[in-house]
Amino acid sequence: MSTIKKICVLLLLFNIARADDIFIISQNRFISFFPVAQYWSNDNGASFSEVSLPVSAYVPVNQSLGINFRTNQATVSGDGVTTLAGFTDSQIGFSYYMRSLGAVFNLGLNIPSGKKELTLDEYSTSYLISFNHFNLYSPNFGQGLNVSPGLNWAHQLSEKFVIGLAASYQYKGEFKPVDFITEAYKPGDEIILNAGLDFTINETSTLSADFIYTNYFSDKIEGEDVFASGDKFVGYLHYQNNMGFNHLSIIARFRSKAKNSIPVLGELVEEVEKSSPDQYELYGRYRLRTNNQTYLTFTGEIRIYDETMVYSGVYLLGAGLLPQYKLSQVMTLNGQIKYLRGSYSTGQNLTGYEVGVGLQYNF
């Protein structure tokens, strides 16, 4: 899921409209700086790394309106990889609670501040980092202007059940991805629909289900269709358990895309086989408070990506530690260490590392 979608598509619908909420729009304002280095290598000795320097902020204007912002600078380099460095696109998101409707209106903007019009070698690097199994903090650098309005609604059916519905439209503006193409490229717009259900198991635990459907319009160059992505379905199950100051979270996720349509003799024709792999993911987190200032979050993950006609299947296991230390009432030091190990369907092994440390200031 792209950064702009993360900001403006969903607000964890099942949690935004509980009857006992004090604020629908969060009143916790902050600014965060969290540099992260990610490194990947395989059995052949080939490797690459990405260093991301993201800055994000959230400011509630009042009890009904909140604004968030994110910008980032990244550098990708490695063996046989053309170095790609610069700012990525920036995102601004607005969330407005419409009390009369019991709904939240979102507006997301992707500002094309990132590096684009890449050389052919830079584009090859950009293509490499876009693969989902690397799960990079900066999977792309520059796109056109994106505008995504959306509406989120939730309703409490009973003491145990909350349902949520959401819809958003993502407009994608033209841009030039590579410098050797003179015509502007227009990615297809998107319609995103979401339905969610939240079940309260007991006083400390909940189980949530979330279903997301995305319909893609055709990509165009000078008004002509050049590619059409297959529609996408994503399903989530999320279990949470609050145990005093400690917290357990388990997420199961399934993602599947239909066949794409590709140009053949001047017309778009559906692929014979799917080129986008189905994805199966399981994530676990346990947050432990060791004292009034220190929290340790232990993470684990399993990710499986099916083999397709253009994609080698991938199996990954990962474990990590996210330490958090409160320096003061307003300043928190956050860290991240993660190790991943897996293999392609070809038998080649894959190893990944992630290390990050940063500060969050609440004001």
C-alpha positions as CSV (number, residue, x, y, z in Angstrom):
1,M,0.0,0.0,0.0
2,S,1.4,3.4,-1.0
3,T,2.1,6.1,1.5
4,I,-0.8,8.3,0.3
5,K,-3.2,5.4,0.9
6,K,-1.9,4.8,4.4
7,I,-2.7,8.4,5.2
8,C,-6.1,8.9,3.6
9,V,-7.9,5.6,3.0
10,L,-8.6,4.2,6.4
11,L,-8.7,5.3,10.0
12,L,-9.2,1.9,11.6
13,L,-12.9,2.3,11.3
14,F,-14.0,0.0,14.0
15,N,-12.2,2.2,16.6
16,I,-13.2,5.7,15.6
17,A,-16.8,5.8,16.8
18,R,-17.2,4.0,20.1
19,A,-19.7,5.5,22.4
20,D,-17.2,6.1,25.2
21,D,-14.6,7.9,23.1
22,I,-13.8,11.4,24.4
23,F,-12.4,12.5,21.0
24,I,-13.1,11.1,17.6
25,I,-10.2,13.2,16.2
26,S,-7.0,12.4,18.3
27,Q,-5.8,15.4,20.3
28,N,-2.2,14.1,20.7
29,R,0.0,16.4,18.7
30,F,3.5,15.4,17.9
31,I,6.5,15.7,15.5
32,S,8.6,12.7,14.9
33,F,12.0,12.0,13.2
34,F,12.9,8.4,12.8
35,P,15.9,7.5,10.5
36,V,15.9,3.9,9.4
37,A,18.5,1.8,7.5
38,Q,17.4,-1.4,5.7
39,Y,19.9,-3.9,4.1
40,W,19.1,-6.9,1.9
41,S,21.5,-9.6,0.5
42,N,21.2,-13.0,-1.2
43,D,23.4,-16.1,-1.6
44,N,25.1,-14.7,-4.7
45,G,26.7,-11.9,-2.6
46,A,24.5,-9.2,-4.2
47,S,23.2,-6.7,-1.8
48,F,21.6,-3.2,-1.5
49,S,20.6,-0.9,1.2
50,E,18.2,2.0,1.7
51,V,18.6,4.8,4.3
52,S,15.4,6.7,4.9
53,L,15.1,10.0,6.9
54,P,11.3,10.5,7.5
55,V,9.8,13.4,9.3
56,S,6.2,13.3,10.3
57,A,3.9,15.5,12.4
58,Y,0.3,15.6,13.5
59,V,-1.6,18.6,14.8
60,P,-5.3,18.7,15.9
61,V,-6.7,22.1,15.0
62,N,-9.7,21.5,17.3
63,Q,-11.9,18.6,18.4
64,S,-13.2,18.1,14.8
65,L,-10.2,18.7,12.6
66,G,-6.7,17.1,12.5
67,I,-3.8,17.6,10.1
68,N,-0.9,15.2,9.5
69,F,2.2,15.7,7.4
70,R,5.0,13.5,6.2
71,T,8.2,14.1,4.2
72,N,11.2,12.0,3.6
73,Q,14.7,11.9,2.2
74,A,16.1,8.5,1.1
75,T,19.2,7.0,-0.5
76,V,19.4,3.6,-2.2
77,S,22.8,2.0,-3.1
78,G,24.4,-1.4,-3.5
79,D,26.1,-4.0,-5.7
80,G,25.2,-3.5,-9.3
81,V,22.6,-0.9,-8.3
82,T,22.7,2.7,-9.6
83,T,22.6,5.0,-6.5
84,L,19.2,6.8,-6.2
85,A,19.0,9.6,-3.7
86,G,16.9,12.6,-3.0
87,F,13.6,13.6,-1.5
88,T,10.5,11.5,-1.9
89,D,7.0,12.9,-2.3
90,S,5.4,14.6,0.7
91,Q,2.0,13.9,2.0
92,I,-0.6,16.0,3.8
93,G,-3.7,14.5,5.3
94,F,-6.8,16.2,6.8
95,S,-9.4,14.4,9.0
96,Y,-12.6,16.2,9.8
97,Y,-15.3,14.7,12.1
98,M,-18.8,15.5,10.9
99,R,-20.8,15.2,14.1
100,S,-24.2,15.3,12.4
101,L,-23.4,12.3,10.3
102,G,-21.3,10.4,12.8
103,A,-18.6,10.2,10.0
104,V,-15.0,11.3,9.4
105,F,-14.1,13.0,6.1
106,N,-10.5,12.5,4.9
107,L,-8.6,14.4,2.3
108,G,-5.1,13.3,1.4
109,L,-2.6,15.1,-0.9
110,N,0.5,13.6,-2.4
111,I,2.7,16.6,-3.2
112,P,5.2,15.8,-6.1
113,S,8.3,17.0,-4.3
114,G,10.3,13.8,-5.0
115,K,12.8,12.8,-7.5
116,K,11.4,11.9,-10.9
117,E,12.3,11.9,-14.6
118,L,14.8,9.2,-13.7
119,T,17.5,7.8,-16.0
120,L,17.1,4.3,-17.3
121,D,19.6,3.0,-14.6
122,E,17.9,4.9,-11.9
123,Y,14.6,3.5,-13.0
124,S,16.0,0.0,-12.7
125,T,16.8,0.8,-9.0
126,S,13.3,2.3,-8.5
127,Y,11.8,-0.9,-9.9
128,L,13.9,-3.1,-7.5
129,I,12.8,-1.2,-4.4
130,S,9.1,-1.4,-5.4
131,F,8.9,-5.1,-4.6
132,N,6.6,-5.7,-1.7
133,H,8.7,-8.4,0.0
134,F,11.5,-5.9,0.8
135,N,8.9,-3.8,2.6
136,L,11.1,-0.6,2.4
137,Y,10.2,2.6,4.1
138,S,10.6,4.4,0.8
139,P,9.4,2.1,-2.0
140,N,9.3,4.9,-4.5
141,F,10.6,8.5,-4.9
142,G,8.4,10.6,-7.1
143,Q,4.9,10.5,-8.6
144,G,2.4,13.1,-9.8
145,L,0.0,15.1,-7.7
146,N,-2.5,12.7,-6.0
147,V,-5.7,13.9,-4.4
148,S,-7.8,11.4,-2.4
149,P,-11.0,12.4,-0.7
150,G,-12.7,9.8,1.5
151,L,-15.5,9.2,3.9
152,N,-15.4,6.9,6.9
153,W,-18.5,6.0,8.9
154,A,-18.9,3.7,11.9
155,H,-21.8,2.6,14.0
156,Q,-22.1,0.8,17.3
157,L,-24.6,-2.0,16.9
158,S,-24.4,-3.2,20.5
159,E,-22.1,-3.3,23.5
160,K,-19.9,-5.9,21.6
161,F,-20.2,-5.0,17.9
162,V,-19.1,-2.0,15.9
163,I,-19.4,-1.9,12.1
164,G,-17.6,0.5,9.8
165,L,-17.8,1.5,6.1
166,A,-15.5,3.7,4.0
167,A,-15.1,4.9,0.5
168,S,-12.4,7.0,-1.2
169,Y,-11.4,8.1,-4.6
170,Q,-7.8,8.6,-5.5
171,Y,-7.0,11.0,-8.4
172,K,-3.6,10.6,-9.8
173,G,-2.0,13.4,-11.8
174,E,0.4,13.1,-14.8
175,F,4.2,13.0,-14.4
176,K,7.3,11.8,-16.2
177,P,8.8,8.8,-14.5
178,V,11.8,8.6,-16.8
179,D,13.7,11.2,-18.7
180,F,13.7,9.5,-22.1
181,I,9.9,9.6,-22.5
182,T,8.7,12.9,-23.7
183,E,5.0,12.3,-23.1
184,A,3.5,12.6,-19.6
185,Y,2.4,9.3,-18.0
186,K,-1.1,9.3,-16.3
187,P,-1.5,6.5,-13.7
188,G,-5.0,5.2,-13.4
189,D,-7.3,6.7,-10.7
190,E,-8.6,4.4,-8.0
191,I,-11.8,3.7,-6.1
192,I,-11.4,2.1,-2.7
193,L,-14.1,0.5,-0.7
194,N,-13.8,-0.8,2.9
195,A,-16.1,-2.7,5.3
196,G,-15.0,-3.5,8.9
197,L,-16.4,-5.2,11.9
198,D,-15.1,-4.9,15.5
199,F,-16.1,-7.5,18.1
200,T,-15.4,-7.0,21.8
201,I,-14.5,-10.4,23.3
202,N,-14.2,-9.2,26.9
203,E,-13.1,-6.2,28.8
204,T,-9.5,-6.5,27.7
205,S,-9.6,-8.0,24.1
206,T,-11.1,-7.3,20.7
207,L,-11.2,-9.1,17.3
208,S,-11.5,-7.0,14.2
209,A,-12.1,-7.9,10.5
210,D,-11.4,-5.5,7.7
211,F,-12.1,-6.0,4.0
212,I,-10.7,-3.6,1.3
213,Y,-11.6,-3.6,-2.4
214,T,-9.7,-1.4,-4.9
215,N,-10.7,-0.8,-8.5
216,Y,-8.1,0.6,-10.8
217,F,-8.6,2.8,-13.9
218,S,-6.3,2.3,-16.9
219,D,-2.9,4.0,-17.1
220,K,-2.6,6.4,-20.1
221,I,0.0,8.1,-22.2
222,E,-1.4,10.9,-24.4
223,G,-4.9,9.6,-23.8
224,E,-4.2,6.1,-24.9
225,D,-4.6,3.1,-22.6
226,V,-1.2,1.5,-21.9
227,F,-1.8,-0.7,-18.9
228,A,-4.7,-1.7,-16.6
229,S,-4.0,-3.1,-13.2
230,G,-6.2,-6.0,-12.0
231,D,-8.6,-5.1,-9.1
232,K,-7.2,-5.8,-5.6
233,F,-8.8,-7.4,-2.5
234,V,-7.2,-7.3,0.9
235,G,-8.6,-8.9,4.0
236,Y,-7.4,-8.4,7.6
237,L,-8.0,-10.1,11.0
238,H,-6.7,-8.3,14.0
239,Y,-6.7,-9.6,17.6
240,Q,-5.8,-7.2,20.5
241,N,-5.4,-7.9,24.2
242,N,-4.6,-5.2,26.8
243,M,-3.1,-6.7,29.9
244,G,-2.6,-3.8,32.2
245,F,0.3,-1.8,30.8
246,N,1.2,-4.5,28.4
247,H,-0.4,-5.1,25.0
248,L,-0.6,-8.1,22.5
249,S,-1.5,-7.6,18.9
250,I,-1.8,-10.3,16.2
251,I,-2.6,-9.4,12.5
252,A,-3.3,-11.8,9.7
253,R,-3.5,-10.3,6.2
254,F,-4.3,-11.7,2.8
255,R,-3.8,-9.7,-0.5
256,S,-4.8,-10.8,-4.0
257,K,-4.9,-9.0,-7.3
258,A,-6.7,-10.0,-10.4
259,K,-5.0,-10.4,-13.8
260,N,-3.6,-7.2,-15.3
261,S,-4.4,-6.0,-18.9
262,I,-1.3,-5.4,-21.0
263,P,-0.9,-3.9,-24.5
264,V,-0.9,-6.4,-27.4
265,L,-1.0,-5.1,-31.0
266,G,-2.3,-1.8,-29.8
267,E,-5.1,-3.2,-27.5
268,L,-5.2,-4.1,-23.9
269,V,-5.5,-7.8,-23.4
270,E,-5.9,-9.7,-20.1
271,E,-2.8,-11.6,-19.0
272,V,-2.9,-15.4,-19.5
273,E,-1.6,-15.8,-15.9
274,K,-1.4,-13.4,-13.0
275,S,1.8,-11.4,-12.7
276,S,1.0,-10.0,-9.2
277,P,1.5,-12.6,-6.5
278,D,-1.0,-13.4,-3.8
279,Q,0.4,-12.5,-0.4
280,Y,-0.2,-14.2,3.0
281,E,1.1,-12.4,6.1
282,L,1.1,-12.9,9.8
283,Y,2.4,-10.3,12.3
284,G,2.6,-10.4,16.1
285,R,3.6,-7.8,18.6
286,Y,3.9,-7.9,22.4
287,R,4.5,-4.5,24.2
288,L,6.0,-4.9,27.7
289,R,6.4,-2.1,30.2
290,T,9.5,-2.7,32.2
291,N,9.3,0.5,34.3
292,N,7.6,4.0,34.1
293,Q,9.9,5.1,31.4
294,T,10.8,2.0,29.3
295,Y,8.7,-0.1,27.0
296,L,10.0,-3.1,24.9
297,T,8.0,-4.3,22.0
298,F,8.8,-7.8,20.6
299,T,7.8,-8.5,17.0
300,G,7.5,-11.6,14.8
301,E,6.3,-12.1,11.3
302,I,5.7,-14.7,8.6
303,R,5.2,-13.5,5.0
304,I,4.6,-15.7,1.9
305,Y,4.4,-14.5,-1.7
306,D,3.1,-16.8,-4.4
307,E,5.1,-17.5,-7.5
308,T,3.8,-16.0,-10.8
309,M,5.0,-15.9,-14.4
310,V,7.2,-12.9,-13.7
311,Y,7.8,-13.1,-9.9
312,S,9.7,-15.7,-7.9
313,G,7.8,-16.8,-4.9
314,V,9.2,-15.7,-1.5
315,Y,9.0,-17.1,2.0
316,L,10.2,-14.8,4.9
317,L,10.5,-15.1,8.6
318,G,11.3,-12.1,10.8
319,A,11.8,-11.1,14.4
320,G,12.5,-7.7,15.9
321,L,12.7,-5.5,19.0
322,L,11.3,-2.0,19.3
323,P,12.6,-0.3,22.5
324,Q,11.0,2.9,23.7
325,Y,12.3,5.2,26.4
326,K,10.6,8.3,27.7
327,L,13.2,11.0,28.2
328,S,10.7,13.4,29.6
329,Q,6.9,14.1,29.7
330,V,7.1,15.4,26.1
331,M,10.1,13.6,24.5
332,T,10.4,9.9,23.6
333,L,13.4,8.0,22.2
334,N,12.3,5.2,19.8
335,G,14.4,2.4,18.4
336,Q,14.0,-0.5,16.0
337,I,16.0,-3.7,15.3
338,K,14.8,-6.4,13.0
339,Y,16.2,-9.5,11.3
340,L,14.6,-11.3,8.4
341,R,15.5,-14.6,6.7
342,G,13.9,-16.3,3.8
343,S,14.2,-17.9,0.4
344,Y,12.9,-17.6,-3.1
345,S,11.1,-20.4,-4.8
346,T,14.3,-20.9,-6.9
347,G,16.1,-22.0,-3.6
348,Q,18.2,-18.8,-3.3
349,N,18.3,-17.5,0.3
350,L,17.5,-13.9,1.3
351,T,18.6,-12.0,4.4
352,G,17.4,-8.6,5.6
353,Y,18.3,-6.2,8.5
354,E,16.6,-3.1,9.7
355,V,17.9,-0.6,12.2
356,G,16.4,2.7,13.3
357,V,16.5,5.2,16.1
358,G,14.6,8.5,16.4
359,L,12.8,11.0,18.6
360,Q,9.2,12.0,19.0
361,Y,8.2,15.3,20.6
362,N,4.7,15.7,21.9
363,F,3.6,19.3,22.4
